[in-house]
Amino acid sequence: MGDPKFSRRKYDTPAHPWEGDRIKEENELLMKYGLKNKRELWRAKSFVRGLRAQSRDLQARIRTGDPQAKSETALLLARCSRLSLLPEEGATLNDVLSLNTEALLARRLQTIVYRKGLAYTPKQARQLIVHGHAAVGTRKVTIPGYIVKRSEEEQIQYHTTSPIANELHPMRPKPDELKAKIQAETAKPEVEEGEKIKVAKPKLKKIITTELKEEKEEDITKVVPPEEPDKEG
């Protein structure tokens, strides 16, 4: 069991440190949910991985006729339902296997504070929580990674002692501004003709642009023949 004074690591690091696709996906999730570092993301991945492993183990035990597996299955499904990862009724162990990391990240207090319109951005939501401006009911919660239960979701608000609880506070988000911000994020940018070439190295971009310009000039000279001089009678 170990000494309770020494906390253990609650996440597993990636097996290979340099994987381009994984690093790109992790960076996108960090920006989307306003995470501080990748340890928070790895902790969420390890938590979901543990739920899926428990689901696979229970499915194998049920097939062998273990009577204890049915009660453990009910407890696992009740836990996922309590965290709002699965619906309250009709969930099965296969639904647990379909859970992904974003399902858990969406249940973090930081994410729900942002989605309820209490902050302009996920980063600001994190700042409000750490500084003690957010509360679950009457209880102040200063942990951005706190997993909000289904019964607590409607109780999230500004803490009563926070100055932002005042509706006239300048840092309090306005509904109209939040609505415009959400519409701007969801709108897809239009692709214009003659889109600029995006190349990592400036020298390579200059070479490609010059070659395209020369090819265009050659095509024009081929299509339009040179004018012949006028013949004098």
C-alpha positions, 0 to 999 in steps of 0.5 A: 500500500505504501506510506500515505505521505508519499503521493504516487503518480496518477498518469502514464507517460507515452511509450515513445516521446517523439511521435508527430501525430500524437504530439499534434493531437495533444497540442490541439487538446491543450489549446481547446481545453486550456490545459496547463501542461500535458500531465493534465492530459495524460492524467485524463487519458490514464483515467479513461484507460483504467475505465476501459480496462475494467470494462474488458475485465468485467466482460471476460468475467461475466462470460465465465459466470463470475457472480461478483462481476455483475455487481461490479458492473453495476457499480462501474456503470453507476460511477460513469453515470454519476460523472455524466460520462454515460446516460443514466439508463440503458448504458452497457459495458460496450459504452464504457469501451467507447469513451475517449479522453475528450469525454472526461475533459468536457467534465472538468470544472474549467471546461464547464465554467467556460461553457456556462458563460462564466468566462470568455476563454478556457484560460480565463476560466482556469484563472477564475477557479484558481483565484477562488471566484468559482463555486459548486453550490456554496462550496468554493472549488479552486481545482480546475481539474475537478470532475463535476458530477451530474448533480453538481452541474447546475450548481456551478456559479460565482462564489458569493464572496467574489467581486465578479458575482456582482452583475455590474463587474467589468470582468464579468462576460456579457451574453451578447459578446459570448454569443458573437465569440462562439459564432466567430469560432464556429464559422468556417473561413472562406477560401479565396481564389489565389490563396497564398502558398504556405511553406515552412522555409521562406527561401523555398517559398520564394523559389516556388513562387518564382517558378509558378510565375515563370510557368504562367508567363510561358503559358501566356506567350504560347497562347498569344502569338507575337503580332506580325509587322504590317506589310507595306504595299 
